[in-house]
Amino acid sequence: MTSMMTNAAAMAALQTLRDINQKMDTTQQRVSSGYRVETASDNAAYWSIATTMRSDNKALSTVQDALGLGAAKTDTAYTGLESTIEVVTEIKSKLVAAREPGVDKNKINEELRELKRQLQSISESASFSGENWLYNDTTFPPTTVEMVGSFNRASDGTVAVETLEFDTRSSTLIDTNDAGQGILTRSVVTTQTFGTGTTTSTYFLIDAGSTTAASGTEIALSTNTTDLEVDGMISAVDSMLMTLTDSAATLGSINMRIDMQDDFVATLMDVIDKGIGRLVDADMNEESTKLKALQTQQQLGIQALSIANSNAENILQLFK
């Protein structure tokens, strides 16, 4: 039936053209933004997951920065300990040299004095961002320090920040409050054997003027220093070297852990970004193909609407 009042063909063509234009708007938006899911209205579930994971990735980025700061602190302390081990090893060799008959022990003691000053300088200088794990000049004992290590999200959605810990009591070289807290200021008990007997002595390497002073004798030489006393000093210094080596090994392990965690966090961030992309990124090859097809459909729809609108003109021909 041909109707003058209702043009069904034009209405159908117009509806088709509206659908095509709507699809074109969606496709053009995806092409321009690069996202298949840009807002919650596009896909609420995917948008929610992507938003949460983006937030977690920002937190991981902060963790990466914190790991860098922690690595800088451990590197600083480790470098100080390495230098300390070298200087204490030199002190040990000087004491061994003092064991030689006829040497000038006063001259050697001058060298020991300078080496001790170097140890003091190393301890005070090994500071990063206001933290010094080798030197304590406060009234509080050395404590355990924490470094942010990771950001975790559990399966139930709860989040937690994990930390790496290091006990600075194992690395403190000098403590100006309590000499017993410093590796180089604390007292070391040694036992020396002479003939068929033994004797016990107590030595410390550096007198830092601590409020609570160390007991025993400071490691220093004079013309009156006996070979037995030198042997005790060598034993005390060797004991300090073992403690320093253990401390450096612990710091090295912490530093290795930080490096591994830093690499893991960087890889994890890349994986999360890739996962988010799979959820919300637009496939530009697919979208460009759709856009081209929709443009063709739009042209055909306009032409179909034009033909449908011309039907009314055809009715006039019936009355001529």
QUIRARA-V94432 format. One record per residue. N is the residue number from 1. RES is the residue in one small letter. OMEGA is omega in degrees with one decimal (* if undefined). Layout:
N_RES_OMEGA + N_RES_OMEGA
This chain:
1_m_177.0 + 2_t_-175.5 + 3_s_176.9 + 4_m_-173.5 + 5_m_-176.5 + 6_t_179.0 + 7_n_-175.7 + 8_a_-178.6 + 9_a_179.1 + 10_a_178.8 + 11_m_179.1 + 12_a_179.8 + 13_a_179.3 + 14_l_178.7 + 15_q_177.9 + 16_t_-179.9 + 17_l_177.1 + 18_r_178.6 + 19_d_179.5 + 20_i_179.9 + 21_n_178.9 + 22_q_177.8 + 23_k_178.4 + 24_m_178.1 + 25_d_179.5 + 26_t_-178.3 + 27_t_178.7 + 28_q_177.2 + 29_q_178.6 + 30_r_-179.5 + 31_v_-176.8 + 32_s_-177.9 + 33_s_-176.9 + 34_g_-178.3 + 35_y_171.2 + 36_r_176.2 + 37_v_-178.1 + 38_e_-179.8 + 39_t_-178.8 + 40_a_-179.4 + 41_s_178.9 + 42_d_176.9 + 43_n_-171.9 + 44_a_-176.5 + 45_a_-178.8 + 46_y_179.3 + 47_w_-180.0 + 48_s_179.7 + 49_i_-177.9 + 50_a_179.9 + 51_t_178.8 + 52_t_-177.6 + 53_m_175.2 + 54_r_177.9 + 55_s_178.6 + 56_d_179.8 + 57_n_176.1 + 58_k_177.4 + 59_a_178.0 + 60_l_176.7 + 61_s_176.6 + 62_t_176.7 + 63_v_179.3 + 64_q_176.4 + 65_d_-180.0 + 66_a_177.5 + 67_l_176.5 + 68_g_177.8 + 69_l_178.5 + 70_g_178.5 + 71_a_179.1 + 72_a_179.9 + 73_k_-179.9 + 74_t_177.3 + 75_d_-179.7 + 76_t_-179.9 + 77_a_-179.4 + 78_y_177.5 + 79_t_177.2 + 80_g_179.4 + 81_l_177.8 + 82_e_179.0 + 83_s_179.0 + 84_t_179.2 + 85_i_178.7 + 86_e_-178.4 + 87_v_179.8 + 88_v_175.0 + 89_t_177.2 + 90_e_177.3 + 91_i_178.8 + 92_k_-179.8 + 93_s_178.3 + 94_k_178.6 + 95_l_176.8 + 96_v_178.2 + 97_a_179.9 + 98_a_-179.9 + 99_r_179.8 + 100_e_179.4 + 101_p_174.0 + 102_g_-179.7 + 103_v_178.2 + 104_d_-176.3 + 105_k_177.4 + 106_n_177.3 + 107_k_179.0 + 108_i_-179.6 + 109_n_175.8 + 110_e_176.7 + 111_e_177.5 + 112_l_-179.6 + 113_r_179.0 + 114_e_178.1 + 115_l_177.1 + 116_k_177.6 + 117_r_177.0 + 118_q_176.7 + 119_l_177.6 + 120_q_-179.6 + 121_s_179.0 + 122_i_-178.0 + 123_s_-177.1 + 124_e_-175.4 + 125_s_-174.5 + 126_a_-176.9 + 127_s_176.2 + 128_f_179.0 + 129_s_176.4 + 130_g_179.6 + 131_e_177.4 + 132_n_-177.5 + 133_w_-178.6 + 134_l_-173.5 + 135_y_-179.9 + 136_n_178.8 + 137_d_177.8 + 138_t_178.0 + 139_t_180.0 + 140_f_179.0 + 141_p_176.4 + 142_p_-175.5 + 143_t_175.2 + 144_t_179.5 + 145_v_-179.5 + 146_e_176.6 + 147_m_179.7 + 148_v_-176.1 + 149_g_-177.4 + 150_s_174.4 + 151_f_-174.2 + 152_n_173.3 + 153_r_-178.8 + 154_a_-178.2 + 155_s_178.7 + 156_d_176.7 + 157_g_179.2 + 158_t_-178.2 + 159_v_179.0 + 160_a_176.2 + 161_v_178.8 + 162_e_-177.6 + 163_t_171.0 + 164_l_-175.3 + 165_e_173.5 + 166_f_-179.6 + 167_d_-177.3 + 168_t_175.2 + 169_r_-179.1 + 170_s_-177.2 + 171_s_-178.4 + 172_t_-178.3 + 173_l_-176.2 + 174_i_176.0 + 175_d_-176.3 + 176_t_178.9 + 177_n_179.9 + 178_d_-177.3 + 179_a_-178.7 + 180_g_-179.6 + 181_q_-177.6 + 182_g_-179.1 + 183_i_-176.7 + 184_l_-178.3 + 185_t_-177.6 + 186_r_179.4 + 187_s_177.5 + 188_v_-178.9 + 189_v_180.0 + 190_t_177.9 + 191_t_179.7 + 192_q_179.3 + 193_t_175.7 + 194_f_-177.4 + 195_g_179.1 + 196_t_-177.6 + 197_g_177.7 + 198_t_176.3 + 199_t_-178.7 + 200_t_179.8 + 201_s_179.3 + 202_t_-177.7 + 203_y_169.1 + 204_f_-171.8 + 205_l_-173.9 + 206_i_172.8 + 207_d_-177.3 + 208_a_-178.6 + 209_g_-177.6 + 210_s_178.7 + 211_t_173.3 + 212_t_-172.7 + 213_a_177.4 + 214_a_175.7 + 215_s_178.2 + 216_g_-173.9 + 217_t_176.4 + 218_e_178.6 + 219_i_-179.8 + 220_a_-176.6 + 221_l_172.2 + 222_s_-179.4 + 223_t_-178.0 + 224_n_-179.1 + 225_t_-178.1 + 226_t_177.7 + 227_d_179.3 + 228_l_178.0 + 229_e_178.1 + 230_v_177.5 + 231_d_178.3 + 232_g_177.9 + 233_m_178.5 + 234_i_178.3 + 235_s_-179.9 + 236_a_179.7 + 237_v_178.8 + 238_d_176.7 + 239_s_176.8 + 240_m_178.7 + 241_l_178.6 + 242_m_178.2 + 243_t_178.7 + 244_l_179.4 + 245_t_177.7 + 246_d_-179.9 + 247_s_179.4 + 248_a_178.7 + 249_a_177.7 + 250_t_178.5 + 251_l_178.2 + 252_g_178.0 + 253_s_177.8 + 254_i_-179.5 + 255_n_177.3 + 256_m_179.3 + 257_r_179.4 + 258_i_179.2 + 259_d_179.6 + 260_m_180.0 + 261_q_178.1 + 262_d_177.8 + 263_d_-179.6 + 264_f_-179.9 + 265_v_179.0 + 266_a_178.4 + 267_t_-179.7 + 268_l_178.5 + 269_m_178.2 + 270_d_179.9 + 271_v_179.4 + 272_i_176.9 + 273_d_179.8 + 274_k_178.8 + 275_g_177.4 + 276_i_179.9 + 277_g_179.4 + 278_r_-179.0 + 279_l_-167.5 + 280_v_-177.6 + 281_d_177.7 + 282_a_173.7 + 283_d_-172.8 + 284_m_176.0 + 285_n_-179.3 + 286_e_-176.9 + 287_e_178.8 + 288_s_177.0 + 289_t_177.9 + 290_k_-177.3 + 291_l_179.0 + 292_k_179.7 + 293_a_-179.5 + 294_l_176.9 + 295_q_177.0 + 296_t_178.8 + 297_q_179.5 + 298_q_178.4 + 299_q_177.6 + 300_l_179.2 + 301_g_177.6 + 302_i_179.6 + 303_q_178.8 + 304_a_178.7 + 305_l_178.2 + 306_s_178.8 + 307_i_-179.3 + 308_a_179.8 + 309_n_179.7 + 310_s_179.5 + 311_n_179.8 + 312_a_178.4 + 313_e_179.2 + 314_n_-180.0 + 315_i_179.8 + 316_l_-179.6 + 317_q_179.6 + 318_l_-175.7 + 319_f_176.9 + 320_k_*
